[in-house]
Structure formats: C-alpha cells, structure tokens
Amino acid sequence: MHNSPAEGLPFTVRAIKDGDWISRTINIHGVLILLLVSIMAVFFKWAREDPTSGEKISPGSPVSKRDLEEIEALESDGVSRDLIVQIDKCIDAAVNIAYYTYLFASREAQDAIAIFTSYVISVDEFSYQHELLRGFTKYLASMQRLFGNFGGDMIVKGALEFVSVAAVEYRQDEQRKVQRLHFLREASDYLVYFRAKTGLAEVYAFFCFPEDLNPEDRDLTAYIASIPFLVLFVAEANDILSLYKE
C-alpha cells in the first residue's frame, strides 16, 4: 500500500472549488497573522525570561550555551571570533527566531535556520569582500542537504537576491548623503519589488519543510502549492512585527 503524497504534511491537500478562494483567503490571512503575532510575542517574552537561554558557557563569558553551536558553525565557515563578538546580538535574535518559530523542526534544521538568519541580519552592516559574506557563501552549500534539492535552490536564490539588493540599498543610502532621490509615480511598484527581494519570505516559507520531515521525493508535489500562501503570510507578518521600526 503506497503512502499518499500528502501524508505527513501539516495541512490537508484538497480540491478548491470555484469562488472558494477570496473569502477563505481573507479570513485565513487575518486570523493566522494575528495568531502568529500573538504566539511570537509570547515565545520571545518566554525566551527572554527563560534562565537556560541566557546561561553562559563560563562565568563572565558573553556567550550563552544555547548560542555556542551557532558560533562554532560560524567559525567553521571562516568567520573570526572578533567579528562574532560584534554580531552577538544578531546571533541571539536569530536563535530566538529559529527555535521559537520552527518548533516542529529538528535541532539540526533549527540550527541551520539560526545560522542563516545570523548571516542575513548581520550582512547589512558590512562591505563587500567581507569575511561575513565569504562565510555566508560557504554556508549556503549545506542548504540542499537539509531542505532538499528544490528547496535548497530556492533558499540559495533568495539569499543571493537579498545580498544583491542590499548592495543596491547601500548605494542608494550613499547617494542620499549628497542628493535627494526621486522615483517617478509610474515606478511605485518598485517598493513592492524591493520589499520582495529583501524580505526573504520565500526562504522562510521553504524552511517549513526540512528534508528530514518532508522529503521532496515524497512531499514536494503536495506542499509546493502552499508556498505562495506562506510567502504572503511571512511577508505580512514581518511587516506587522517590524512596524515599530518604520
């Protein structure tokens, strides 16, 4: 007896009736985004209060036991300990995002998400040819093993888009120091395009399906239909959670 392609997935695959999309999408978006914001707020509050999350590897050390594996992985990619100290807050935030958002994932997958997130949070702060970018490039080679051939490709694609658009953003910031930048009204969609590249929503959607839980040979054709919704969901939730910075 063969397993159904949808077996083991965190959702049910079914045929969608005509006219079924609009009302369901609006309702689901609103409820899920509100739910996500509430859950993440609780988890991050718990993470800050959890005594084990801040336990140091030795008295006086700035490094927590929970962050040690991520730090060792960064060092194995060629990132120096001095730089790791500079980005320690980025690492701590990345660990919280990975461990308290992807609770269903294995520890190895959570570590991978935490390390990836450490890189992308930090990469805006440094110039090209920096050791952080070289380490990030080396690290991306592990994505296919952990998230499948297709999922790994999409994660690497998203990472490259993010870094490339970060370079454009840096140039724009430099130009703003000497002159104002003006965009034509007809170019209003540029901000949507720019946000899609910097938001990494597709990457974090594929992180929901690590290879050890949902192997592509079995599940890809079933779960890939959920990716567009997850991309929208992640992007909108990210906008809500980052609203305080705008």
N, C-alpha and C positions, 0 to 999 in steps of 0.2 A: 504494500500500500504506500503510495507516494505522498509526501508532505505537500500541503498547499503552499504556493509561493508566498502567501500572506501569513503563514503560520509563524508565530514568534514575534510578530510586529506589534508595536504599541498602539495600533489603531486597526480598524476594520476597513478592508477594501470592498467597496460595493459599487454597483452601477448608479450613476447620478441621473435623476430624472430631469427632463427639460423644465426650466423655470425654477429649479430647486436651488440654484446657486446663490442668488442675490440675498434673499432673506437669511439663509443659513450662514453665509459668509459674514454679513454684517453682525449678526448675533454672536457668532462664534468669536469673531475678532474682538468685539467689545468685552465679552466675558473672559476670554483667555488672557488678553492683555492686562486687564485689571487683576486677574488671578496671579499672573506672573509677577507683576509689580509687588503685590502683597506678599507672595511667597519669598521673593528675593529679598525684600526688606526684612522679613523675619529671619531668613538664613544669615544675612550679613550681620544683623544685630546679634544673633547667636554666635556667629564666628568671632565677633569682637569680644564677647563675654566668655567664650569657651577657654578655660585656662590652659588646655592642652595645645590650643592653636598658637599660643604665644610662648610656650615652653622653649627655653634656649638650649642649644646643644652643650653649652658650658656656662658657668657663671660669668657675667659680663660680656658674653658674646652677643652680637647683633643678629645672629642667625637663629631662627626657630627650627626645631626638629622637623616640623611639617614642611618647611621650605627647603630642607637640606638636599633632598633628591633633585629638585629643580635646579638648585645652584650647582650641584655636581654635574648635571647634564649640560648646563650652560658652559661650564669649564671644559667639558669633553668636546664641545663644539669650537673651542678656542677663545672663549670669552674670558678675559682676565678677572681675577678676584677683585682688583681695584674697581673695575667697571661694574661688577656685580654689586659692590657696596653702594655705588652711585644709583643703581636702579632697584635697590632693595624694596622700596615702596611699590614699584611696578610689579615685582615678583609676588609680593604679598597679596596685592589686588588680584593678580592673575590666578593665584592658588585658590582664593575665595570664589572667583568666578567658575573655575573648573570643578571644584569639589562640591560646591553647594548648588550649582545649576545642573550639572550632569551626574546626579546622584546614582542613576541607574547604570552608569558605565563602570568598567573595571578600573582598578587602580592604575594600570598601565595606560589606559586611554585617558583617564583624568590627568595623569602626569603629562601626557603629550599635549593635551589642551592647555594645561597650565603653562608649559614651556612656550608653546606657540603664542599664547596671549602675552607672556612676559616680553617676548620679542616685539610684538606689534604695538604694545603700549609704550615701549621704550624707544622704538625706532625713529619716532618723530623728533627726538631730541639731538640726533647726531648726524654728522655729514656723511657723504658718500665715501666709499672705500674704508669705512669704519669697520673695526673688528666685529661689532654687533651685527652688521649686515652680512659679513662673511660667515659668522656663526649661524645666522638665520638660514642662509643658503644651504649650508651643510645639513642643518637640522631637517629641512624640508624633504630630504631624501627618505625619511622614515615614514612619510605620510601614507604611501600606498600599502605598506605592510600593515599599518594599524587601521586604515579606513578604506581599504580596497583599491583596486586599480582606478576605477572611475572616480570614486570619492576622493582618493588621494590626488588625482589630476585636478579636480575642481578646487581642492584646498590650495594646491600649489599655484594654480591660476589666480585664485583670489588673493593670495599673498603677494604675487608679483604685481597685480593691479594696484594693491594697496601701497606698496613701496613706490611704484612709478608715480601714482597720483600724489603721494606725499612729497615727491620731488617737485611736482608742479606747484603744489601748495606753498612749498618753501620759496620757490621763485616769485610767486605772487606776493608773498609776505615781504620779500626783499624789495620788490617794485613799489609796494605801498609806502615804503620808507622815503621814497623820493618823489612819488607821484600817485594821484588817486587813480584807481582802476574803475573803469566804467564798462558795463555789459549792456548790449542792446536789449530792448524789450523782447525782441524776437529770439533772444538766446536764454530766455527764462528757464528752459528745461535743462540748461547746463548744471544748475544746482542739484537737480534730481539725479542727473548722470554722475556728478561728482560725489554725491552722497552714496550712491550705489557702490562706487568703487572704494570709498574709504570706510564704509560701514561693515564690510566683511560678513554680511548677513548670510550669504550662500555658504561660506566656510563654516559658520557656526550651525547652520542647518545640517550639513553633512556630518558634523561632529556627533549628531544624534544617532548615527548608525555605524558604530565601530564594527570592524570586521569580525571580532570575536562574538558579538551578539547577533549581528545581521549580515552574514557572509553574502557578498554580492552574487555569487553563483546561485544562491537560493532566493534572496530577498530583493535584489536591486530593482527588478521589473515591477515589484509591488510598491516599495517605498518611494521610488523616484517621483511618483505622482504627487506626493506630499511636499516635495521640496519647494515649489513655488509658494505654497501657503506658508511654510516655515520661514522662507526668506522674508515674506511680508511681515510675518509675526515678529521675527527677530528685529527687523528694521524699525518697526513701530514701537516695540518695547524699548529698544535702545534710545529712540528719540524721547520717549517719556522719561526714562531713567536719567538721561543726560540733559533734561530741560533746564535744570538749575544752573548749568554752565553757559546757557545761551544768553 
